[in-house]
Amino acid sequence: MSSIELMEHSKRETGHPRLGVGAVITNDHDQILLVLRNRNPEKGMWSIPGGKVDPYEQLEHCVIREIKEEVNLEIAVKGLLCTAETIRPENEEHWVSVIYETTVVGGEAKNMEEGGAIGDLKWFSLNELPSNLACFTLPAIESIISRKHSASS
């Protein structure tokens, strides 16, 4: 194994699940923000924004930090929406993600990672979502749609 392969292998922290966070961010028009993944895995797929939890970082602090870093928004966490588990044996990856329902309280949506992890970002209404959604985004979308249907019943 080359030194580069060894570094990549160690970055994956194999042998145990990694912890991530995600945010379903809604705006005043009842739309949610999705980002177009510009890197593998799932390059070219639309995803809710989120990222990896740092050691000793509280989950809610992490989701607020990740959203500011990735899309320049200040958010308020409304509550826990769901969890998502993504297992990719071929990449030796196992992620458990805690997904929050959030709302914008400041900033303007902007791709802070142009040329990096994010190719584009866009607001979508729930009835006009793209068909190419990333794995960890699906439980979030299902949960938010279910929650909205329950609230309207």
N, CA, C and O of each residue as an XYZ file, in Angstrom:
612
protein
N       0.856     -1.174      0.000
C       0.000      0.000      0.000
C       0.901      1.235      0.000
O       1.817      1.340      0.816
N       0.638      2.174     -0.921
C       1.436      3.397     -0.991
C       1.148      4.279      0.215
O       0.170      4.060      0.929
N       1.998      5.279      0.442
C       1.786      6.173      1.582
C       0.496      6.975      1.420
O      -0.178      7.270      2.407
N       0.150      7.327      0.184
C      -1.104      8.059     -0.058
C      -2.299      7.168      0.250
O      -3.252      7.600      0.898
N      -2.246      5.918     -0.217
C      -3.334      4.980      0.077
C      -3.457      4.745      1.576
O      -4.565      4.649      2.104
N      -2.324      4.651      2.262
C      -2.338      4.448      3.705
C      -2.967      5.634      4.422
O      -3.734      5.452      5.368
N      -2.644      6.865      3.972
C      -3.252      8.051      4.578
C      -4.757      8.058      4.361
O      -5.521      8.325      5.288
N      -5.183      7.766      3.137
C      -6.616      7.739      2.845
C      -7.311      6.664      3.667
O      -8.407      6.881      4.183
N      -6.672      5.507      3.789
C      -7.241      4.417      4.582
C      -7.400      4.842      6.044
O      -8.434      4.573      6.655
N      -6.397      5.493      6.601
C      -6.477      5.897      8.007
C      -7.498      7.005      8.211
O      -8.103      7.093      9.279
N      -7.705      7.861      7.199
C      -8.714      8.916      7.293
C     -10.114      8.337      7.438
O     -10.988      8.945      8.055
N     -10.318      7.154      6.862
C     -11.646      6.544      6.910
C     -11.967      5.981      8.285
O     -13.117      5.635      8.559
N     -10.969      5.884      9.150
C     -11.193      5.399     10.509
C     -11.998      4.105     10.489
O     -13.060      4.014     11.104
N     -11.489      3.120      9.787
C     -12.201      1.863      9.641
C     -12.351      1.162     10.977
O     -11.582      1.387     11.913
N     -13.346      0.319     11.041
C     -13.562     -0.486     12.236
C     -14.669      0.016     13.127
O     -15.131     -0.715     14.003
N     -15.102      1.232     12.930
C     -16.215      1.736     13.724
C     -16.943      2.834     12.939
O     -16.363      3.466     12.056
N     -18.209      3.047     13.271
C     -18.965      4.086     12.561
C     -18.409      5.476     12.850
O     -17.889      5.744     13.933
N     -18.529      6.336     11.874
C     -18.164      7.746     12.032
C     -19.450      8.529     12.263
O     -20.525      8.125     11.818
N     -19.329      9.647     12.962
C     -20.492     10.448     13.328
C     -20.544     11.725     12.506
O     -19.560     12.456     12.398
N     -21.714     11.976     11.928
C     -21.921     13.186     11.145
C     -23.214     13.871     11.537
O     -24.019     13.333     12.296
N     -23.397     15.068     11.004
C     -24.637     15.820     11.209
C     -25.122     16.324      9.855
O     -24.349     16.440      8.904
N     -26.400     16.616      9.788
C     -26.990     17.210      8.606
C     -28.083     18.169      9.023
O     -28.592     18.101     10.141
N     -28.442     19.068      8.113
C     -29.473     20.056      8.419
C     -30.474     20.149      7.280
O     -30.100     20.325      6.121
N     -31.745     20.028      7.624
C     -32.809     20.402      6.701
C     -33.082     21.865      7.018
O     -33.666     22.193      8.050
N     -32.649     22.736      6.114
C     -32.747     24.182      6.317
C     -33.930     24.694      5.512
O     -33.985     24.505      4.297
N     -34.866     25.337      6.176
C     -36.020     25.899      5.473
C     -35.920     27.422      5.451
O     -35.353     28.041      6.351
N     -36.489     28.008      4.392
C     -36.531     29.466      4.289
C     -37.969     29.955      4.440
O     -38.871     29.170      4.735
N     -38.178     31.250      4.238
C     -39.510     31.854      4.395
C     -40.509     31.390      3.338
O     -41.712     31.599      3.494
N     -40.028     30.765      2.270
C     -40.896     30.291      1.184
C     -41.178     28.803      1.300
O     -41.658     28.182      0.351
N     -40.880     28.227      2.467
C     -41.090     26.805      2.738
C     -40.297     25.923      1.771
O     -40.757     24.854      1.370
N     -39.109     26.385      1.407
C     -38.203     25.613      0.568
C     -37.063     25.087      1.431
O     -36.779     25.628      2.500
N     -36.410     24.022      0.953
C     -35.245     23.503      1.667
C     -34.003     23.677      0.797
O     -34.070     23.637     -0.431
N     -32.876     23.869      1.466
C     -31.618     24.072      0.765
C     -30.919     22.739      0.544
O     -30.728     21.960      1.477
N     -30.541     22.489     -0.704
C     -29.752     21.306     -1.041
C     -28.455     21.750     -1.704
O     -28.401     22.784     -2.369
N     -27.413     20.947     -1.510
C     -26.124     21.207     -2.142
C     -25.813     20.061     -3.097
O     -26.142     18.905     -2.829
N     -25.181     20.393     -4.202
C     -24.790     19.391     -5.189
C     -23.384     18.911     -4.842
O     -22.430     19.689     -4.838
N     -23.276     17.624     -4.552
C     -21.983     17.058     -4.147
C     -21.004     17.094     -5.315
O     -21.335     16.693     -6.431
N     -19.811     17.574     -5.048
C     -18.783     17.713     -6.068
C     -17.656     16.700     -5.888
O     -16.668     16.718     -6.622
N     -17.817     15.812     -4.897
C     -16.806     14.790     -4.616
C     -17.489     13.460     -4.356
O     -18.664     13.402     -3.993
N     -16.735     12.403     -4.547
C     -17.227     11.075     -4.177
C     -17.144     10.907     -2.671
O     -16.308     11.555     -2.042
N     -17.951     10.089     -2.079
C     -18.995      9.309     -2.741
C     -20.193     10.187     -3.115
O     -20.406     11.259     -2.549
N     -20.935      9.715     -4.048
C     -22.183     10.346     -4.495
C     -21.977     11.697     -5.174
O     -22.798     12.603     -5.034
N     -20.881     11.821     -5.903
C     -20.652     13.025     -6.695
C     -21.808     13.192     -7.675
O     -22.245     12.222     -8.294
N     -22.307     14.424     -7.816
C     -23.415     14.695     -8.722
C     -24.791     14.474     -8.112
O     -25.804     14.597     -8.800
N     -24.831     14.152     -6.832
C     -26.103     13.943     -6.133
C     -26.405     15.174     -5.269
O     -25.496     15.832     -4.764
N     -27.695     15.468     -5.113
C     -28.120     16.570     -4.249
C     -28.245     16.060     -2.815
O     -28.731     14.955     -2.575
N     -27.805     16.873     -1.882
C     -27.750     16.466     -0.482
C     -28.105     17.634      0.429
O     -27.915     18.796      0.070
N     -28.621     17.314      1.607
C     -28.705     18.347      2.625
C     -27.271     18.648      3.055
O     -26.422     17.758      3.009
N     -26.984     19.877      3.469
C     -25.627     20.169      3.922
C     -25.361     19.564      5.299
O     -26.281     19.351      6.089
N     -24.110     19.299      5.564
C     -23.720     18.729      6.849
C     -22.259     18.366      6.830
O     -21.522     18.758      5.925
N     -21.839     17.618      7.828
C     -20.435     17.235      7.874
C     -20.098     16.373      9.065
O     -20.973     15.875      9.773
N     -18.813     16.212      9.264
C     -18.268     15.331     10.293
C     -18.185     16.047     11.637
O     -17.795     17.212     11.718
N     -18.557     15.329     12.677
C     -18.458     15.848     14.041
C     -17.007     15.721     14.496
O     -16.410     14.648     14.408
N     -16.448     16.824     14.980
C     -15.086     16.813     15.512
C     -15.078     16.195     16.909
O     -16.104     16.203     17.589
N     -13.936     15.659     17.346
C     -13.859     15.103     18.705
C     -14.269     16.145     19.749
O     -13.844     17.299     19.696
N     -15.091     15.721     20.683
C     -15.565     16.535     21.812
C     -16.477     17.691     21.399
O     -16.721     18.600     22.193
N     -16.976     17.663     20.178
C     -17.868     18.718     19.706
C     -19.314     18.305     19.933
O     -19.700     17.182     19.610
N     -20.110     19.206     20.486
C     -21.531     18.922     20.661
C     -22.216     18.931     19.293
O     -21.866     19.711     18.408
N     -23.196     18.046     19.147
C     -23.844     17.864     17.847
C     -24.480     19.148     17.313
O     -24.291     19.491     16.147
N     -25.229     19.856     18.155
C     -25.882     21.079     17.678
C     -24.859     22.142     17.306
O     -25.060     22.878     16.340
N     -23.766     22.235     18.056
C     -22.707     23.183     17.692
C     -22.101     22.802     16.350
O     -21.788     23.665     15.529
N     -21.938     21.505     16.136
C     -21.362     21.022     14.882
C     -22.232     21.388     13.689
O     -21.720     21.874     12.680
N     -23.534     21.163     13.788
C     -24.393     21.452     12.636
C     -24.408     22.956     12.348
O     -24.426     23.359     11.185
N     -24.401     23.781     13.383
C     -24.354     25.236     13.188
C     -23.037     25.631     12.514
O     -23.035     26.440     11.586
N     -21.923     25.067     12.974
C     -20.604     25.359     12.401
C     -20.522     24.906     10.943
O     -20.091     25.665     10.075
N     -20.936     23.668     10.679
C     -20.843     23.128      9.319
C     -21.652     23.964      8.327
O     -21.195     24.216      7.212
N     -22.838     24.389      8.724
C     -23.686     25.162      7.809
C     -23.059     26.518      7.525
O     -23.077     26.985      6.386
N     -22.510     27.147      8.540
C     -21.830     28.434      8.334
C     -20.624     28.250      7.411
O     -20.408     29.056      6.506
N     -19.841     27.196      7.635
C     -18.647     26.946      6.819
C     -18.991     26.606      5.374
O     -18.306     27.051      4.453
N     -20.038     25.825      5.170
C     -20.355     25.336      3.825
C     -21.197     26.297      3.006
O     -20.927     26.503      1.822
N     -22.227     26.895      3.627
C     -23.188     27.677      2.837
C     -23.444     29.078      3.387
O     -24.381     29.749      2.955
N     -22.615     29.526      4.338
C     -22.642     30.909      4.818
C     -23.931     31.310      5.533
O     -24.239     32.499      5.613
N     -24.680     30.355      6.049
C     -25.925     30.690      6.738
C     -25.783     30.512      8.241
O     -25.112     29.599      8.723
N     -26.434     31.409      8.961
C     -26.594     31.236     10.399
C     -27.958     30.587     10.582
O     -28.961     31.059     10.046
N     -27.983     29.507     11.340
C     -29.230     28.760     11.506
C     -29.597     28.649     12.975
O     -28.754     28.754     13.865
N     -30.887     28.433     13.195
C     -31.400     28.075     14.518
C     -31.895     26.640     14.415
O     -32.609     26.280     13.479
N     -31.511     25.839     15.380
C     -31.942     24.443     15.406
C     -33.331     24.383     16.021
O     -33.530     24.787     17.167
N     -34.304     23.871     15.244
C     -35.675     23.712     15.741
C     -35.829     22.422     16.525
O     -36.622     22.347     17.463
N     -35.063     21.402     16.135
C     -35.146     20.128     16.835
C     -34.561     19.001     16.015
O     -34.205     19.165     14.848
N     -34.471     17.859     16.655
C     -33.980     16.651     15.996
C     -35.034     16.172     15.006
O     -36.206     16.042     15.359
N     -34.626     15.913     13.781
C     -35.556     15.440     12.757
C     -35.502     13.922     12.625
O     -36.537     13.258     12.665
N     -34.302     13.372     12.469
C     -34.144     11.931     12.285
C     -32.663     11.572     12.355
O     -31.803     12.433     12.535
N     -32.397     10.304     12.210
C     -31.019      9.848     12.039
C     -30.936      9.122     10.701
O     -31.940      8.643     10.174
N     -29.744      9.052     10.175
C     -29.519      8.347      8.913
C     -28.258      7.513      9.057
O     -27.276      7.939      9.664
N     -28.305      6.323      8.490
C     -27.141      5.446      8.523
C     -26.754      5.111      7.088
O     -27.587      4.671      6.295
N     -25.499      5.321      6.768
C     -24.986      5.029      5.437
C     -23.818      4.065      5.574
O     -22.830      4.363      6.244
N     -23.939      2.908      4.934
C     -22.881      1.901      4.980
C     -22.416      1.636      3.556
O     -23.208      1.268      2.688
N     -21.128      1.826      3.329
C     -20.519      1.570      2.023
C     -19.322      0.642      2.225
O     -18.194      1.115      2.358
N     -19.555     -0.676      2.250
C     -18.442     -1.609      2.475
C     -17.319     -1.460      1.446
O     -16.144     -1.635      1.769
N     -17.691     -1.136      0.212
C     -16.680     -1.007     -0.841
C     -15.702      0.127     -0.561
O     -14.571      0.107     -1.049
N     -16.127      1.114      0.219
C     -15.266      2.240      0.608
C     -14.821      2.144      2.063
O     -14.168      3.047      2.586
N     -15.182      1.039      2.708
C     -14.905      0.851      4.137
C     -15.437      2.027      4.952
O     -14.751      2.551      5.830
N     -16.682      2.437      4.644
C     -17.309      3.562      5.329
C     -18.591      3.133      6.016
O     -19.372      2.343      5.487
N     -18.781      3.667      7.187
C     -20.020      3.484      7.938
C     -20.258      4.796      8.677
O     -19.504      5.159      9.580
N     -21.309      5.499      8.285
C     -21.650      6.790      8.876
C     -22.989      6.703      9.593
O     -23.936      6.100      9.088
N     -23.059      7.297     10.750
C     -24.316      7.530     11.448
C     -24.447      9.045     11.540
O     -23.576      9.715     12.094
N     -25.534      9.582     10.998
C     -25.726     11.030     10.961
C     -26.976     11.432     11.720
O     -28.032     10.813     11.591
N     -26.833     12.473     12.508
C     -27.937     13.068     13.250
C     -28.394     14.275     12.437
O     -27.611     15.182     12.158
N     -29.665     14.274     12.066
C     -30.179     15.311     11.172
C     -31.173     16.187     11.920
O     -32.106     15.706     12.563
N     -30.940     17.486     11.811
C     -31.752     18.470     12.517
C     -32.645     19.239     11.555
O     -32.304     19.453     10.392
N     -33.794     19.646     12.071
C     -34.657     20.587     11.362
C     -34.211     21.973     11.801
O     -34.131     22.252     12.997
N     -33.922     22.843     10.840
C     -33.379     24.163     11.164
C     -34.055     25.234     10.326
O     -34.750     24.949      9.350
N     -33.832     26.468     10.736
C     -34.343     27.597      9.981
C     -33.254     28.661      9.892
O     -32.376     28.730     10.751
N     -33.314     29.479      8.861
C     -32.318     30.526      8.640
C     -32.604     31.705      9.567
O     -33.740     32.167      9.669
N     -31.555     32.188     10.244
C     -31.690     33.382     11.084
C     -30.736     34.490     10.645
O     -30.795     35.599     11.177
N     -29.865     34.208      9.687
C     -28.942     35.232      9.205
C     -28.089     34.712      8.063
O     -27.995     33.509      7.819
N     -27.472     35.659      7.373
C     -26.597     35.305      6.267
C     -27.366     35.129      4.970
O     -28.596     35.168      4.944
N     -26.625     34.939      3.912
C     -27.202     34.694      2.595
C     -26.568     33.429      2.039
O     -25.348     33.271      2.081
N     -27.394     32.530      1.520
C     -26.880     31.255      1.016
C     -25.834     31.497     -0.067
O     -26.089     32.152     -1.077
N     -24.651     30.946      0.179
C     -23.533     31.106     -0.747
C     -22.652     29.874     -0.646
O     -22.396     29.371      0.448
N     -22.190     29.391     -1.787
C     -21.294     28.239     -1.809
C     -19.921     28.677     -1.310
O     -19.198     29.388     -2.008
N     -19.566     28.253     -0.108
C     -18.282     28.607      0.488
C     -17.197     27.601      0.117
O     -16.049     27.743      0.537
N     -17.555     26.592     -0.664
C     -16.594     25.551     -1.037
C     -16.521     25.380     -2.550
O     -16.384     24.262     -3.046
N     -16.613     26.498     -3.289
C     -16.532     26.415     -4.751
C     -15.229     25.743     -5.150
O     -14.162     26.070     -4.631
N     -15.331     24.802     -6.077
C     -14.172     24.035     -6.491
C     -13.808     22.944     -5.498
O     -12.859     22.190     -5.714
N     -14.563     22.863     -4.412
C     -14.311     21.862     -3.381
C     -15.430     20.851     -3.319
O     -15.835     20.290     -4.337
N     -15.929     20.621     -2.116
C     -16.923     19.573     -1.886
C     -18.294     19.900     -2.466
O     -19.074     18.990     -2.748
N     -18.602     21.182     -2.649
C     -19.928     21.590     -3.123
C     -19.822     22.183     -4.520
O     -19.060     23.122     -4.754
N     -20.596     21.624     -5.445
C     -20.614     22.130     -6.808
C     -21.612     23.260     -7.001
O     -21.377     24.181     -7.783
N     -22.733     23.186     -6.281
C     -23.799     24.177     -6.432
C     -24.705     24.077     -5.219
O     -24.627     23.112     -4.459
N     -25.550     25.053     -5.036
C     -26.591     24.978     -4.012
C     -27.852     25.615     -4.560
O     -27.800     26.511     -5.402
N     -28.990     25.137     -4.066
C     -30.268     25.617     -4.599
C     -31.373     25.348     -3.589
O     -31.351     24.351     -2.867
N     -32.340     26.262     -3.553
C     -33.538     26.077     -2.731
C     -34.570     25.307     -3.550
O     -34.802     25.620     -4.718
N     -35.186     24.303     -2.936
C     -36.200     23.479     -3.598
C     -37.465     23.427     -2.750
O     -37.397     23.351     -1.524
N     -38.627     23.470     -3.418
C     -39.865     23.169     -2.699
C     -39.957     21.649     -2.582
O     -39.377     20.922     -3.388
N     -40.682     21.179     -1.584
C     -40.763     19.738     -1.349
C     -41.427     18.979     -2.495
O     -41.181     17.786     -2.669
N     -42.264     19.657     -3.277
C     -42.915     18.963     -4.394
C     -42.127     19.087     -5.697
O     -42.595     18.634     -6.742
N     -40.951     19.686     -5.653
C     -40.114     19.817     -6.850
C     -38.670     19.415     -6.574
O     -37.741     20.044     -7.080
N     -38.481     18.377     -5.779
C     -37.137     17.921     -5.434
C     -36.489     17.198     -6.609
O     -37.185     16.559     -7.397
N     -35.174     17.290     -6.736
C     -34.502     16.532     -7.797
C     -34.583     15.039     -7.514
O     -34.754     14.625     -6.368
N     -34.460     14.240     -8.552
C     -34.551     12.785     -8.372
C     -33.241     12.185     -7.875
O     -33.242     11.098     -7.298
N     -32.139     12.870     -8.087
C     -30.829     12.341     -7.693
C     -30.425     12.857     -6.303
O     -29.611     13.771     -6.166
N     -31.027     12.237     -5.283
C     -30.761     12.619     -3.894
C     -29.757     11.661     -3.260
O     -29.824     10.450     -3.469
N     -28.837     12.210     -2.493
C     -27.827     11.413     -1.794
C     -28.479     10.550     -0.716
O     -29.532     10.895     -0.180
N     -27.840      9.429     -0.408
C     -28.383      8.446      0.555
C     -28.805      9.067      1.878
O     -29.916      8.820      2.348
N     -27.935      9.869      2.485
C     -28.255     10.350      3.825
C     -29.315     11.440      3.798
O     -29.824     11.843      4.844
N     -29.649     11.916      2.604
C     -30.691     12.926      2.452
C     -32.088     12.305      2.432
O     -33.054     12.945      2.849
N     -32.202     11.081      1.957
C     -33.523     10.445      1.815
C     -34.301     10.353      3.124
O     -35.470     10.739      3.140
N     -33.718      9.859      4.235
C     -34.491      9.818      5.483
C     -34.909     11.209      5.954
O     -35.975     11.371      6.548
N     -34.077     12.201      5.692
C     -34.407     13.573      6.089
C     -35.617     14.085      5.318
O     -36.522     14.685      5.898
N     -35.630     13.847      4.014
C     -36.749     14.290      3.175
C     -38.028     13.556      3.574
O     -39.087     14.168      3.708
N     -37.920     12.244      3.762
C     -39.093     11.469      4.192
C     -39.631     11.987      5.522
O     -40.844     12.103      5.694
N     -38.752     12.293      6.452
C     -39.177     12.774      7.772
C     -39.829     14.143      7.704
O     -40.843     14.380      8.360
N     -39.259     15.049      6.918
C     -39.819     16.400      6.846
C     -41.169     16.384      6.131
O     -42.077     17.119      6.518
N     -41.312     15.556      5.094
C     -42.604     15.440      4.401
C     -43.639     14.837      5.339
O     -44.767     15.325      5.404
N     -43.281     13.798      6.056
C     -44.190     13.166      7.013
C     -44.620     14.152      8.093
O     -45.793     14.204      8.465
N     -43.674     14.928      8.590
C     -43.975     15.918      9.631
C     -44.934     16.980      9.110
O     -45.856     17.387      9.819
N     -44.723     17.433      7.873
C     -45.602     18.465      7.302
C     -47.003     17.913      7.042
O     -47.990     18.622      7.240
N     -47.104     16.642      6.596
C     -48.419     16.031      6.382
C     -49.156     15.862      7.709
O     -50.366     16.080      7.776
N     -48.445     15.479      8.754
C     -49.062     15.318     10.079
C     -49.570     16.648     10.610
O     -50.635     16.713     11.225
N     -48.804     17.713     10.372
C     -49.190     19.038     10.857
C     -50.417     19.569     10.132
O     -51.207     20.314     10.712
N     -50.583     19.187      8.853
C     -51.722     19.689      8.079
C     -52.977     18.839      8.253
O     -54.053     19.223      7.796
N     -52.849     17.690      8.909
C     -54.011     16.802      9.099
C     -54.842     17.219     10.281
O     -55.852     16.583     10.581
